[in-house]
Amino acid sequence: MLQALREKSSGWIATVVLGLLIVPFAFFGMEQYLFQRNDTYAAKIEAPPTWWSSAPDWWIVRKIFWSAEEIPADDFKRSFEQARQQQRQAQGDAFDARRFETMEKKREVLDGLIDQTVMRLATDHAGFAIGDEQVKEFIATIPAFQVDGKFNLQRYQLALATMNPQRTPKQFQDEVRQSMLQSLIATRLSGSAFLTDSETKRLVGLLSEKRDVSFLTLTPPAVDTAPVSPAEIAAWYKSHQSDFRAPEQVTIEYVEIDGNALPPPPPSDEKELRGRFEQEKARFIEPEQRLTSHLLVAVDPKADAAAQKAAEAKAQSLLAQAKGGADFATLARQNSDDAGSKATGGDLGWVGQNGQMAKPFEDAVFATAAGSVSGPVKTEFGYHIVQVREVKSGKAMTFEEARPELERLAAESARERAFNDLTNKVVDEVLKSPTSLTAAAKAANLTVQRLGPFARGQGTGIAANPAVLRTAFSESAKQDRMVSDPIEVGANRSVFIRVVEHQPEAVQPLTKVGPQVIAAVRADRANKAAKAQADAVLARLNKGETMQAVSESLKLPMANVPSVPRGAPMPTAEAVEAYFEVPAPKGDKPSYGTVELGPAQYVIFAVTKVSTGDAAEVSAEERKAFVQQLAPRLGDVDARAIVEAARKRMKIDIAEDRL
């Protein structure tokens, strides 16, 4: 038997079988059989080789010749989180994290990453490359790496070291190179897009086109009060369940700590107040003050040297008069340019060294002896002559003088300390029993309150506070039902919350939304009746009746508006858009159409004349600006077309279960 087996295993049949077994080993390797591979990509893009761009998408050809690039699931998650943060910043408190977590949004973010990869592969296949000098030049233009507008190597290295994760210069340069490659084609197309003269004339003519329009607004049908059958209700509810979804809601229990509602602290004793007075003596020193008058010779700081010199000379003359015995108040009334103090002889009252005056002026006041005059002092307002009439030396307040302020500060500190002690007591109890507020409330002599159910943006009281909403609707709070950290909702006012009930977004039962369904069915009837009326009127016009005849038969006013431009509200912008969508009238026959303005409200219109804009009437500057604005958009369209074409040539595998 063994001899027979040996003979059969060495024949041509065995050779064929062995050859067939070699094929999978050649294509996949022994590791495919010995080891299990766990794919971690969110998307895999496979592209044909550059030397065989038309390579067929056959399994064997793709496995041997095509190149593959994967978008790791971690990269997708990072991009999705960045998109989430951008949306959160844009929408603020209105941001709904649950609605953001949709497969449509995830696919949108992933498609962006796929487009970037496809563009890079297309750029590689086209033979484009980014040189080292181009990369360096680009990096040098990044503001984060600049000091005083110039690239700074130390700033660059520090920024790379603080990135998360850290990057070496080579790693960052490779990232920049890849980014530049991804945008290379789009950038070149946008920068090189142009319009020919004939295209410009045609587009200018279209955009400046005007149309003569007649229209009438149909009267909405009477309010539908007819009964709605149970079958109609059930059918509408079944086909429109998304219209009757109740928003996500939570019910919370909470404990509030209000520092302002705590019992007033006991009065501080004498020893405590005196101790505080000794520790904070610097707070209770009255600074020196000087009773001051001034005279201003105003001059614009931007005035030329001659004007500045003339103002200074006038100030010197007035200073000489004041020092010579002239009455300062009289000089100020007659010569000062300060409207605020001129009428009172330049009196500024008591001036302290507290920065309320311009520094050169303040320095001059405190450098002038009592009963004397100094100057001229130059400030941004002009030249000042300063008179110090009296000096009140600074002195330290006595304990009795400072007592009211000391008592206020002590009471404030005591209230803050009591608030913090009470908060810490609640925190300690919560740590012992993190799934209940009962023990914490009992220990702090507080009341556990309940609020809800409420949806985002529909709560009252603390449920209207953005910080409370973020915590209450967080996944951890809804799932773990743990007591939150203290949430500050005001000055010396915090709350601890715990989600006790969570109702996910769900379709409401028919028994609850029955009246809404009936109203929706009746509204739909009204819309269909209005649409049927509009279609009937349009049919009459298409059969040959005139707008005037239809208007008279329906007893509805008709409006005739000549030369309607694009975007004009006649009666609405949407209606005007419809006017420009119908074909131009042929001969004497107008082009008719209808447009829905709102629920059960239609407009019937007739376009009787089209006036094409004349590109010759547009100035060269306007045409240039028009081309500059439109050409980049055309380039973006071309770039998008290239991406779409490249995607069709590639095989893209998306793993939705990893998103």
Secondary structure by P-SEA (a helix, b strand, c coil): caaaaaaaaacaaaaaaaaaaaccccccccccccbbbbbcccbbbbbcccccccccccaaaaaccbbbbbbcaaaaaaaaaaaaaaaaaaacccccccccccaaaaaaaaaaaaaaaaaaaaaaaacccccaaaaaaaaaacccccccccccaaaaaaaaaaccccccaaaaaaaaaaaaaaaaaaaaaaaaccccaaaaaaaaaaaabbbbbbbbbccccccccccccaaaaaaaaaaccccccccbbbbbcbbbbbcccccccccccaaaaaaaaaaccccccccbbbbcccccccccccccaaaaaaaaaaaaaaaaaaaacccaaaaaacccccccccccccccccccccccccaaaaaaaaacccccccccccccccbbbbbbcccccbbbbccccaaaaaaaaaaaaaaaaaaaaaaaaaaaaaaaccccaaaaaaaacccccccccccccccccccccaaaaaaaacccccccccccccccccccbbbbbbbcccccccccccccaaaaaaaaaaaaaaaaaaaaaaaaaaaaaaacccaaaaaaaacbbbbbbcccccccccccaaaaaaaaacccccccbbbbbcccccccbbbbbbbcbbbbbbcccccaaaaaaaaaacaaaaaaaaaaaaaaaaaaabbbbbccccc
